Amino acid sequence: MDIEIIKSKVRQGHFVVSSHADQEASDEDIDIVEIRDAVLNDEILEQYADTGRGKSCLLLGFVNNRPIHVVCGWRQKDVVIITVYIPKPPKFVDPWTRRSSQ
């Protein structure tokens, strides 16, 4: 996925938030403005192959110095926010690094 295309679509309002992402955002106290800002200030950490629902990617953006992970893909011509969360232990060492599964 191309980060500049994702950002352009989000700037234009061509994105949807899945019900799962909406619930996760609520659980993490992340609002829609923070999701949008995280995507616009992000970098792609991981790219995922098409596993039946299309290609997707993991983004890392910072909003008010708080790291936010956003997993997004495509729903027709719009970006779909699949999930959103704050990266933290035990799954993450830091916002950029997954803890190894040993």
Secondary structure, DSSP 8 states (H G I E B T S, - for coil): --HHHHHHHHHTT-EEE-HHHHHHHHHHT--HHHHHHHHHTEEEEEEE--SSS--EEEEEEEETTEEEEEEEEEETTEEEEEEEE---TTTEEETTEE----
